[in-house]
Amino acid sequence: MELCVRCGYPATALMTFSYSDRVVTLTQLVGVVERPPGALELCAGHALSKTAPVGWVLNDELGSELSLFTVEADNGS
């Protein structure tokens, strides 16, 4: 089990950097076989709170599956 580099909780996301393109990419950790050099494992809380440096682009590929809380559908009851 991978742990968040910021807090030690279980990691659910991977943050990678393309310095030449000035792009930060967030992806889900599930299914990642090979981690690029310099990639950081993050928990949901830290992944969802990340921003790109000034002049960089944040490419968020996490999708709606990654969230801090479970949201139950309101069935009208």
Secondary structure, 3 states (H helix, E strand, C coil): CCECCCCCCECCEEEEEECCCCEEEEEECCCCCCCCCCCEEECHHHHHCCCCCCCCEEEECCCCCCCCCCCCCCCCC
